[in-house]
Amino acid sequence: MTLAASHGSEQNAMRVVVVTGPSGAGRSTAINALEDLGFEAIDNLPLTLLPRLLSGPPMPRPLALGVDVRNRDFSAEGLAEVVEIMGTEAGFDATLVYLDCETDVLLRRFSETRRKHPLATKGTALDGIIQEKTLIDSLRLKADVLIDTSAMSPHDLRAELVDWFAPPDDGRMAISVQSFSYKRGMPRGPDMVLDCRFLKNPHWEASLRKLTGLDQQVGDYIATDPRLADFQTRTADLVLSLLPAYREEGKSYFTIAFGCTGGQHRSVFMAEWLANSLAEHDWQVSIRHRELERKQSDGSPLAQGRDI
């Protein structure tokens, strides 16, 4: 197999990131994250078409390829061969990313989503998981980047990929603003945590209890707290003064988390406010609400976080 690359010198090599791993480990999330970073993303392209794609005219953007057992002509050997060829031929800068995950976590994820494992045609999801891991384990050993997603949320995985693949000359720092409930524990790895539990709690208003900090009525209620304006001013001044310093230190991703008792009203309201404030100052911001995500299972944009 040859690619006949014609993408110029090594300095102008075509960047190709190939993402693989067991089903349920987060490949789709990874492909979407790379697309957000400026990659041309193609998922589940048949292996037989890869040489034709890579031998064509040079692409204006780096390329992210998602490959797993659902490809009709998939084989670990075939994928390894393509990646090896890209690694030896001039004109390519190839990276193989393997997303790993513990078997029990994969089983739980398939159970929660009620999706059928692609290899579990007759057996159980566990049978499919074990069979798939056997088929692709050799790729795990050959991976340039190995990421264990067992304890990661989709947001955590996105942050990990930003650290690995954000353009080094971009000069921008991606900001994540989150909300959470202290009752369910702290989120994983925030850089800054701010407590909102001193603000007036909409939970004690019967008409607001089932609403969230995304609703105008809730925001209007919290705004009646005389301490809110000072809290917002001081928070904005602090964050806007620190972010440039972190960026100068080379940090590419910064997470700010707001917590309240239930993670439904005050923390959501403050996270939305800060995210929009930072976006107005030209910071690249994504936002997620952990406890609202727990309540949603319809795959809506809110349930998976979003950029603003």
N, C-alpha and C positions, 0 to 999 in steps of 0.2 A: 504494500500500500504506500503510495506517495501522495504528497499534497501539492507539490509544485508551487510552493509559496513564492509570491512575487511582491512581498510587502516592504522591500527595501532593506536598509541596513539594520543591524542589531539595535541601533538607537531608536529606529522607527518601527520596531517589532510590534506585531499585532498581539495585544494582550487577550488571552483566552483563559477563562476560569471555568473549569468543569466541576459541577457539583453532583455528587452521588451519595449513596448511603441507603440504609433500610427504609422502607416505606413507613411514614409516620414520624421520621426523625426530624423533619422540618425542611425538606428540599424546596417546596413551593415558597415557604417564607424566605428562604435564602435567595432564591431567584428573584423574588419581588424586591428584596433589600438591595441586591446588586443592581437591579434596574433603576432603583431610586438613586443609586450612586453614579448613574450615567452609563451603565452597561447596556448593550443590545442583548436582550434576554430571549432565549429560545428554550422551551421546555419540551422534553420528550421527542426530540428529532431523531429519527431512525439512524443508527450508526452508519448504515451504508450511504447515507446522504452527507455525512460529515466531511469526507474528503472533498466533495463537490463544493460544499459551502466554504470550506477553508481555502480552497484553491482559487476561488473567485476574486473579483476586484477587492482591493483593501477597503475595510469598513471604516467609517469616520469615528466610530466609537469602539471601545473594548467589548468583548463578547463574553457572555455568561451562558453556559449550556447546562441544562438539567438533564441528567440521564439516570434511569433506574430500570428495574426489571419490567416495567410496563412497556418499555420499547419493544416492538414486536421482534426485533432481531438482536436483542440485548445479549451480550456475554461479557463477563468480566475481562476475559482475555482480549476481546475485540476493543473494549474501551481503553484498557491499559496500553494496547498497541498504538491507538490513535494519540493518546497523551504522550507516549514515549517518542513517537515520530515528531510531534510538535516540539518536544523538548530538545531534539537533536537537529532539526532542520532550521536553517536561517529564516528569519522573518516572523518567528513566533516566540511569545513569552507565555508559556503555558503553566497553569497551576491546577492540580487536582485536589479538590476539597472533599473530604469524606465526613459526613455528618453521622456520628455514631449515637447509639442510644441503648440503654439497658432493656432487656427483653420484657421485664415486668412493666416498665414504663410504656413501651410500645403497645403492649397488650391492653393496658388501661386506656391509652389514647384511642385505640380502635373501639374499645367498649363504650367510651364516652361519646364518640362521634357516630357510633353505629354504622361505620363504614366497613365494607368487606375488604379483607386483605387481598391484594391482586393475585396472590398465589394460593389462596385458600379456596380453590374451586370446589372441593369436596370436604376437606377437613375443617378444622377450627382455625381461628385467627392465629393461635399459638403455633399450629402446624405450619402455617404460611410464613410466620416470622422466623421460625427456626430454619425452614428451607431457604428463605431468602438470604439469611445471614451466612449460610453455608455457601451459597452461590457467589456472594460478593466479598467474602472475607479477605480474599487476596488483594482487593483494591484498598482495603483499610491499611494494609502493610505498605502499600506503595504511595499513599497519600502524601502530598506536600503539606497540607494543612488538615489536622484532625481535630474536630470539635465534638465534644460529648454534650448532647443536648438534653440529657436525662433530667437535669434539674433546671433547665432553661425554659422561660416563657418565650413566645414568639418575639417579644420585644427585646429580651436578653440576647437572642440569637442575632437579631438585627444589629444590636450594639456591637456584638463580637465581630460581625462582618465589616462594620464600619471601621473598626480598629485595624482590620487586616487589609481592606481594599479601598478605603477612601483615597481619592487622588492626593498624592503628597504635596502637590503644588497648588491645591485648591485654596488654602489659606483660611477656609471657613471651619467653624466648629459646630457640629450638630448638637442641638439641645433637646433633651427629652424632659417633658414636664408630666408628672404623674400624680394621681390621687390614690389614697389607700385608707384602710380601716386599721386602727391600732388593735382592735379586737382580734383581727386575723393575722397580726404580726407585721413587722417591717418588711418593705419590699427588698429585693435582692440588689445590693450594691449601689444605692444612690450616693451621689457626691454631696448633696445637701438635703436636709430634712427640716421642714417647717411645720409646727404644730398649730392647727386651727381650732382646737377644742375650746378655746376661750371665747370664741365668737358665739353669738346667739344661735341656738340650735333649732332649725326648722322641724326637727323630728317631733317636738312637743306641740306643734300646731297640727291639729287633725287634718286640716285641708291640704297641708303640705307634706304630710308624712310619706305618701306614696310617690311624690315627685322627686326630682333630683336637682343637683346644682346646675344642670343644663337648662332648667325651666326658669322663665323670667320671674314667676311669682316667688320662687325660692331666692333668687338674686335680690329681688326687691326687699324681701324680709331681712336677709343678712345685712343689706345696706343700711337698715335702720339701727344697726349696732354702732354707737359713736366711736368705737375703737377701730372700725374697719379702715377708714380713710388713712389713719396714721400707719396702720399695719401695712397697707398696700404701698404707701409712699416709701416707708423704710425698706420693705422687701425689694421694691424696684430699684432703689438706690444701691442696695447691697449687691444684688445680682448683676446689675449693669456695670458696677465698678469692678467686680471680680472676673467676669467672663473674659474680657480682653487679656487679663493677666494669665488666666489658664490657657488661653489660646497661644499666647507667646511662649508658654512653657512646652508647647507641642501637643497639648491634649486635643484630641479630635472629637471627643464625645463627652457631654456633661449632663448628668441627670439630677433634676430637682424634684423632690417628692413632698406633697402636702398631705398631712394625715389628720383625720378627725375620728370620732368614735365609730361611726358606721361606714365611713367612706362613700357616702351617698349624696350629702348636701354641701357642707362647708368646704371640704377638701376639693370636691369637684368644681365648685364655684371658683375657688382661688386658683386652681390649676388652669382653668379656662381663662381667667383674667390674666394671669402671668404669661401664659403661652401667647395670647394675642398681643400683650404689651411688648414681648420680646420680638414677635414677628414684625411689629410696627417699627422696631429699631433694626430691622434687616438681619435678624438672626434666623438661622435655619432651625425650625422648631417642629417636633412631633409631640403628640399628646396621647395619653392613655389613662383610663380610669379602671383600676384593677377590680374593684368590687362590682362595678357595673358590668364589666366583662364576664364576671362569674355568673351573673343573672341572665346573660344573653347566650343563646346557642344557635342563632339564626344566621351567623356569618356576616352580620352587618358591619359596615366600616368601623363603627364605634367599638364593637366587640374585639377588633383586631388592632386598635390604635389608629391614629391618622396623623397626617402632616398638615400644617397650616402655614 
